[in-house]
Amino acid sequence: MATGKRSRLIEHSEVVLGVALNATDGALLTVATGKATPTRLWDLKTGKMLKEFPSPFESVDETSQVYKEDHGWNKWRHQDIWRFAHTGIVPETGFGFTCAAFGPAGAIIATGCEDGRIIIWDAATAEPIKTLATGIPRILAIAFSADGSRLLAAATDDIIQLWDLDEYKMISKFDETRIENWGKGNRPAITFSADGSRIAFYSPRALEILICDSASGDVLHRIPETSRLPNGSLHSSLRRGLAFIDESTLFSNTGAWIKLLDFTNGELIQQQKCKSGVNVYYANPSIHYVEFLPTLDAFVAVEVENSEDTGHEDWTTVSLHPRKLFERAP
């Protein structure tokens, strides 16, 4: 983070779908394509793989092929459709694990599966502790509370579940199925507050950010967020950023706009627009991922732009945005 230079390269033979860092940034979890591909735990200091958490799927399902100009956006209706990297193409090997997260102190991890299962593992032994049968579609995102007593899971179609991990029972379920024309495959935004007392997630159904009590699931605050650009068009990131900054501040992004909101009253406090690192003339660069880095009090944004000449090549740029440089809300 100090120099921007690459310090480690970990190579996969499969397409990587997601990663998770532990609290000390010393270990990394990776999930990748392939029905039988394990979740892998890596030592970031050495780059060596420490453990594999085996996939619960033993066989590879036959996956339909995509031909010519139809990239799965309109005609393809196979059940394994999942729009990663904005291509709509599902690899022949299908999907097994789809996401992973470290629990507190890295003692446990959770992995989400393409059939809706969530598996809780002992990180030291790579043995499963519990499997949660959620009864919902493919799990796309998982988050632990700070004390490990709660787990938040988000699935396809923006179905959110809040779980009690002490008793392994579901506390609340939220069906926030996207509005018409909402981008399919976008990873739902979910987060816990630092003390674990609150959760927040984005609802495409209501076009709001909901803040809820993590013990009961009761809605405490609603913040209108239309996800519309200044020209009025609907915009969604591949993964919306969302995080509690302090006891009253939440961050979210609509495309290139990073916003700091007072979640107690819904007022906009500060904001900044990310400039394109690909073409300075882009009015609204395609910011697909924004993350808050508390140790730096800054945000990192990832921009992905398609080549207008070839139609299939991408450029990716990463930019850092210190909070102290944000503009005050008008």
C-alpha positions as a Python dict, from the first residue, in 0.01 Angstrom:
ca = {
    (1, 'M'): (0, 0, 0),
    (2, 'A'): (294, 234, 57),
    (3, 'T'): (452, 200, -287),
    (4, 'G'): (184, 49, -510),
    (5, 'K'): (433, -214, -622),
    (6, 'R'): (339, -581, -638),
    (7, 'S'): (476, -773, -341),
    (8, 'R'): (329, -1119, -403),
    (9, 'L'): (178, -1318, -690),
    (10, 'I'): (-39, -1623, -621),
    (11, 'E'): (-129, -1815, -933),
    (12, 'H'): (-444, -2019, -988),
    (13, 'S'): (-522, -2264, -1264),
    (14, 'E'): (-889, -2158, -1242),
    (15, 'V'): (-1065, -1823, -1270),
    (16, 'V'): (-1068, -1663, -924),
    (17, 'L'): (-1415, -1555, -814),
    (18, 'G'): (-1336, -1399, -478),
    (19, 'V'): (-1077, -1348, -205),
    (20, 'A'): (-1082, -1268, 167),
    (21, 'L'): (-805, -1135, 394),
    (22, 'N'): (-780, -1214, 763),
    (23, 'A'): (-765, -936, 1021),
    (24, 'T'): (-385, -922, 1030),
    (25, 'D'): (-347, -935, 650),
    (26, 'G'): (-127, -1241, 697),
    (27, 'A'): (-350, -1499, 529),
    (28, 'L'): (-569, -1512, 222),
    (29, 'L'): (-870, -1723, 125),
    (30, 'T'): (-947, -1781, -243),
    (31, 'V'): (-1248, -1929, -419),
    (32, 'A'): (-1237, -2019, -786),
    (33, 'T'): (-1442, -2170, -1066),
    (34, 'G'): (-1489, -2544, -1082),
    (35, 'K'): (-1755, -2761, -922),
    (36, 'A'): (-1493, -2958, -729),
    (37, 'T'): (-1239, -2677, -675),
    (38, 'P'): (-1152, -2635, -304),
    (39, 'T'): (-1133, -2309, -115),
    (40, 'R'): (-764, -2247, -50),
    (41, 'L'): (-584, -2081, 242),
    (42, 'W'): (-257, -1904, 161),
    (43, 'D'): (27, -1755, 365),
    (44, 'L'): (78, -1404, 227),
    (45, 'K'): (434, -1375, 360),
    (46, 'T'): (556, -1681, 171),
    (47, 'G'): (290, -1724, -97),
    (48, 'K'): (257, -2091, -1),
    (49, 'M'): (-75, -2271, 23),
    (50, 'L'): (-148, -2378, 381),
    (51, 'K'): (-473, -2573, 352),
    (52, 'E'): (-752, -2677, 119),
    (53, 'F'): (-1117, -2684, 222),
    (54, 'P'): (-1276, -2952, 1),
    (55, 'S'): (-1578, -2881, -216),
    (56, 'P'): (-1897, -3068, -120),
    (57, 'F'): (-1958, -3137, -489),
    (58, 'E'): (-1805, -3453, -630),
    (59, 'S'): (-1907, -3437, -994),
    (60, 'V'): (-1901, -3171, -1265),
    (61, 'D'): (-2241, -3084, -1408),
    (62, 'E'): (-2266, -3048, -1781),
    (63, 'T'): (-2285, -2677, -1859),
    (64, 'S'): (-2439, -2538, -2176),
    (65, 'Q'): (-2211, -2360, -2419),
    (66, 'V'): (-2237, -2002, -2538),
    (67, 'Y'): (-2220, -1944, -2912),
    (68, 'K'): (-2143, -1648, -3138),
    (69, 'E'): (-2295, -1315, -3043),
    (70, 'D'): (-2518, -1438, -2760),
    (71, 'H'): (-2304, -1416, -2447),
    (72, 'G'): (-2576, -1535, -2215),
    (73, 'W'): (-2745, -1200, -2166),
    (74, 'N'): (-3074, -1281, -2340),
    (75, 'K'): (-3114, -1630, -2485),
    (76, 'W'): (-2923, -1852, -2246),
    (77, 'R'): (-3139, -1985, -1963),
    (78, 'H'): (-2920, -2249, -1805),
    (79, 'Q'): (-2957, -2268, -1426),
    (80, 'D'): (-2586, -2201, -1378),
    (81, 'I'): (-2601, -1854, -1532),
    (82, 'W'): (-2387, -1619, -1326),
    (83, 'R'): (-2262, -1295, -1465),
    (84, 'F'): (-1904, -1259, -1353),
    (85, 'A'): (-1670, -1014, -1523),
    (86, 'H'): (-1978, -884, -1710),
    (87, 'T'): (-1955, -1165, -1968),
    (88, 'G'): (-2238, -1393, -1862),
    (89, 'I'): (-2018, -1690, -1952),
    (90, 'V'): (-2015, -1987, -1715),
    (91, 'P'): (-1705, -2208, -1748),
    (92, 'E'): (-1752, -2571, -1846),
    (93, 'T'): (-1644, -2679, -1498),
    (94, 'G'): (-1932, -2488, -1336),
    (95, 'F'): (-1931, -2350, -981),
    (96, 'G'): (-1884, -2506, -639),
    (97, 'F'): (-1774, -2248, -382),
    (98, 'T'): (-1868, -1890, -467),
    (99, 'C'): (-1744, -1681, -171),
    (100, 'A'): (-1557, -1709, 159),
    (101, 'A'): (-1493, -1507, 475),
    (102, 'F'): (-1275, -1523, 786),
    (103, 'G'): (-1438, -1530, 1127),
    (104, 'P'): (-1290, -1337, 1424),
    (105, 'A'): (-922, -1409, 1494),
    (106, 'G'): (-922, -1635, 1188),
    (107, 'A'): (-1031, -1933, 1399),
    (108, 'I'): (-1323, -2021, 1172),
    (109, 'I'): (-1411, -1953, 812),
    (110, 'A'): (-1735, -1969, 616),
    (111, 'T'): (-1776, -2066, 253),
    (112, 'G'): (-2084, -2005, 38),
    (113, 'C'): (-2190, -2258, -226),
    (114, 'E'): (-2366, -2237, -560),
    (115, 'D'): (-2659, -2444, -426),
    (116, 'G'): (-2720, -2211, -130),
    (117, 'R'): (-2534, -2404, 139),
    (118, 'I'): (-2303, -2226, 382),
    (119, 'I'): (-2028, -2436, 542),
    (120, 'I'): (-1860, -2328, 867),
    (121, 'W'): (-1505, -2465, 900),
    (122, 'D'): (-1237, -2498, 1165),
    (123, 'A'): (-957, -2295, 1006),
    (124, 'A'): (-681, -2489, 1184),
    (125, 'T'): (-794, -2839, 1087),
    (126, 'A'): (-993, -2767, 766),
    (127, 'E'): (-1272, -2981, 914),
    (128, 'P'): (-1637, -2875, 868),
    (129, 'I'): (-1813, -2764, 1188),
    (130, 'K'): (-2163, -2698, 1058),
    (131, 'T'): (-2353, -2674, 731),
    (132, 'L'): (-2633, -2418, 711),
    (133, 'A'): (-2912, -2519, 475),
    (134, 'T'): (-3034, -2174, 377),
    (135, 'G'): (-3296, -2281, 123),
    (136, 'I'): (-3200, -1987, -99),
    (137, 'P'): (-3015, -1968, -435),
    (138, 'R'): (-2641, -1927, -487),
    (139, 'I'): (-2460, -1749, -202),
    (140, 'L'): (-2271, -1445, -333),
    (141, 'A'): (-2140, -1273, -17),
    (142, 'I'): (-2077, -1358, 349),
    (143, 'A'): (-1985, -1141, 650),
    (144, 'F'): (-1915, -1220, 1019),
    (145, 'S'): (-1987, -999, 1317),
    (146, 'A'): (-1681, -898, 1521),
    (147, 'D'): (-1747, -1156, 1792),
    (148, 'G'): (-1839, -1433, 1550),
    (149, 'S'): (-2188, -1481, 1692),
    (150, 'R'): (-2368, -1357, 1381),
    (151, 'L'): (-2333, -1426, 1012),
    (152, 'L'): (-2482, -1226, 725),
    (153, 'A'): (-2530, -1397, 390),
    (154, 'A'): (-2648, -1257, 57),
    (155, 'A'): (-2770, -1468, -234),
    (156, 'T'): (-2875, -1439, -595),
    (157, 'D'): (-3180, -1212, -636),
    (158, 'D'): (-3070, -1005, -335),
    (159, 'I'): (-3206, -1238, -70),
    (160, 'I'): (-3036, -1157, 262),
    (161, 'Q'): (-3025, -1383, 569),
    (162, 'L'): (-2905, -1306, 922),
    (163, 'W'): (-2791, -1610, 1125),
    (164, 'D'): (-2723, -1675, 1493),
    (165, 'L'): (-2407, -1890, 1499),
    (166, 'D'): (-2434, -1975, 1867),
    (167, 'E'): (-2751, -2172, 1804),
    (168, 'Y'): (-2722, -2207, 1424),
    (169, 'K'): (-3063, -2061, 1358),
    (170, 'M'): (-3181, -1792, 1119),
    (171, 'I'): (-3282, -1464, 1285),
    (172, 'S'): (-3424, -1279, 983),
    (173, 'K'): (-3467, -1310, 608),
    (174, 'F'): (-3500, -1013, 372),
    (175, 'D'): (-3622, -1057, 15),
    (176, 'E'): (-3484, -752, -163),
    (177, 'T'): (-3522, -888, -516),
    (178, 'R'): (-3395, -636, -769),
    (179, 'I'): (-3617, -403, -963),
    (180, 'E'): (-3669, -459, -1335),
    (181, 'N'): (-3348, -434, -1541),
    (182, 'W'): (-3127, -446, -1233),
    (183, 'G'): (-2790, -596, -1325),
    (184, 'K'): (-2802, -971, -1265),
    (185, 'G'): (-2500, -1122, -1095),
    (186, 'N'): (-2400, -805, -909),
    (187, 'R'): (-2280, -904, -564),
    (188, 'P'): (-2517, -773, -294),
    (189, 'A'): (-2368, -520, -52),
    (190, 'I'): (-2372, -635, 313),
    (191, 'T'): (-2177, -525, 621),
    (192, 'F'): (-2164, -531, 1003),
    (193, 'S'): (-2085, -235, 1225),
    (194, 'A'): (-1753, -258, 1414),
    (195, 'D'): (-1922, -364, 1738),
    (196, 'G'): (-2152, -608, 1560),
    (197, 'S'): (-2470, -446, 1690),
    (198, 'R'): (-2596, -335, 1347),
    (199, 'I'): (-2605, -465, 992),
    (200, 'A'): (-2649, -273, 669),
    (201, 'F'): (-2737, -385, 319),
    (202, 'Y'): (-2859, -236, -7),
    (203, 'S'): (-3212, -307, -129),
    (204, 'P'): (-3270, -286, -507),
    (205, 'R'): (-3638, -345, -435),
    (206, 'A'): (-3677, -31, -225),
    (207, 'L'): (-3378, 160, -368),
    (208, 'E'): (-3267, 213, -9),
    (209, 'I'): (-2988, 123, 229),
    (210, 'L'): (-3135, -55, 531),
    (211, 'I'): (-2968, -46, 874),
    (212, 'C'): (-3097, -320, 1107),
    (213, 'D'): (-3045, -447, 1462),
    (214, 'S'): (-2825, -759, 1441),
    (215, 'A'): (-2992, -924, 1742),
    (216, 'S'): (-3349, -902, 1613),
    (217, 'G'): (-3323, -804, 1246),
    (218, 'D'): (-3553, -506, 1308),
    (219, 'V'): (-3506, -215, 1067),
    (220, 'L'): (-3362, 88, 1249),
    (221, 'H'): (-3297, 330, 963),
    (222, 'R'): (-3369, 360, 590),
    (223, 'I'): (-3155, 577, 363),
    (224, 'P'): (-3295, 651, 15),
    (225, 'E'): (-3037, 562, -251),
    (226, 'T'): (-3177, 557, -602),
    (227, 'S'): (-2850, 444, -763),
    (228, 'R'): (-2907, 694, -1039),
    (229, 'L'): (-2641, 901, -1209),
    (230, 'P'): (-2681, 1279, -1250),
    (231, 'N'): (-2834, 1219, -1595),
    (232, 'G'): (-3105, 1002, -1436),
    (233, 'S'): (-2988, 664, -1569),
    (234, 'L'): (-2976, 364, -1339),
    (235, 'H'): (-2625, 260, -1247),
    (236, 'S'): (-2496, -39, -1055),
    (237, 'S'): (-2145, -155, -973),
    (238, 'L'): (-2034, -514, -1001),
    (239, 'R'): (-2008, -489, -625),
    (240, 'R'): (-2144, -185, -442),
    (241, 'G'): (-1925, -56, -161),
    (242, 'L'): (-2085, -41, 184),
    (243, 'A'): (-1927, -5, 528),
    (244, 'F'): (-1976, 158, 867),
    (245, 'I'): (-1708, 427, 912),
    (246, 'D'): (-1791, 520, 1272),
    (247, 'E'): (-2087, 534, 1508),
    (248, 'S'): (-2295, 752, 1276),
    (249, 'T'): (-2131, 738, 932),
    (250, 'L'): (-2184, 490, 650),
    (251, 'F'): (-2020, 486, 310),
    (252, 'S'): (-2177, 374, -16),
    (253, 'N'): (-2113, 432, -384),
    (254, 'T'): (-2324, 486, -692),
    (255, 'G'): (-2089, 412, -976),
    (256, 'A'): (-1805, 661, -960),
    (257, 'W'): (-1956, 862, -672),
    (258, 'I'): (-1829, 766, -325),
    (259, 'K'): (-2064, 899, -58),
    (260, 'L'): (-2039, 939, 320),
    (261, 'L'): (-2382, 939, 483),
    (262, 'D'): (-2510, 1007, 834),
    (263, 'F'): (-2718, 691, 872),
    (264, 'T'): (-2909, 830, 1171),
    (265, 'N'): (-3082, 1091, 952),
    (266, 'G'): (-2987, 993, 595),
    (267, 'E'): (-2804, 1318, 522),
    (268, 'L'): (-2511, 1330, 279),
    (269, 'I'): (-2195, 1448, 461),
    (270, 'Q'): (-1913, 1422, 207),
    (271, 'Q'): (-1863, 1284, -142),
    (272, 'Q'): (-1606, 1243, -414),
    (273, 'K'): (-1626, 1143, -778),
    (274, 'C'): (-1362, 902, -904),
    (275, 'K'): (-1197, 1019, -1224),
    (276, 'S'): (-1128, 769, -1498),
    (277, 'G'): (-777, 629, -1515),
    (278, 'V'): (-843, 502, -1868),
    (279, 'N'): (-992, 805, -2043),
    (280, 'V'): (-1010, 1147, -1876),
    (281, 'Y'): (-1307, 1236, -2095),
    (282, 'Y'): (-1533, 965, -1949),
    (283, 'A'): (-1809, 1145, -1760),
    (284, 'N'): (-1904, 835, -1559),
    (285, 'P'): (-1622, 579, -1542),
    (286, 'S'): (-1717, 219, -1472),
    (287, 'I'): (-1619, 183, -1106),
    (288, 'H'): (-1698, -180, -1029),
    (289, 'Y'): (-1560, -209, -676),
    (290, 'V'): (-1500, 29, -384),
    (291, 'E'): (-1359, -70, -46),
    (292, 'F'): (-1291, 132, 273),
    (293, 'L'): (-942, 91, 427),
    (294, 'P'): (-974, 198, 793),
    (295, 'T'): (-601, 191, 869),
    (296, 'L'): (-544, 448, 592),
    (297, 'D'): (-876, 630, 636),
    (298, 'A'): (-911, 605, 261),
    (299, 'F'): (-1102, 425, -13),
    (300, 'V'): (-973, 213, -297),
    (301, 'A'): (-1167, 207, -624),
    (302, 'V'): (-1131, -34, -915),
    (303, 'E'): (-1228, 80, -1265),
    (304, 'V'): (-1288, -162, -1552),
    (305, 'E'): (-1337, -27, -1903),
    (306, 'N'): (-1401, -219, -2225),
    (307, 'S'): (-1207, -143, -2541),
    (308, 'E'): (-1425, 48, -2785),
    (309, 'D'): (-1214, -88, -3071),
    (310, 'T'): (-1206, -463, -3002),
    (311, 'G'): (-1515, -502, -2784),
    (312, 'H'): (-1354, -769, -2569),
    (313, 'E'): (-1034, -633, -2414),
    (314, 'D'): (-1046, -461, -2076),
    (315, 'W'): (-833, -210, -1891),
    (316, 'T'): (-831, -210, -1513),
    (317, 'T'): (-708, 79, -1298),
    (318, 'V'): (-689, 106, -919),
    (319, 'S'): (-703, 443, -741),
    (320, 'L'): (-675, 554, -377),
    (321, 'H'): (-903, 823, -232),
    (322, 'P'): (-816, 965, 116),
    (323, 'R'): (-1126, 1071, 308),
    (324, 'K'): (-967, 1403, 407),
    (325, 'L'): (-977, 1510, 41),
    (326, 'F'): (-1350, 1454, 1),
    (327, 'E'): (-1573, 1750, -76),
    (328, 'R'): (-1829, 1867, 177),
    (329, 'A'): (-2187, 1802, 72),
    (330, 'P'): (-2356, 2109, -78),
}
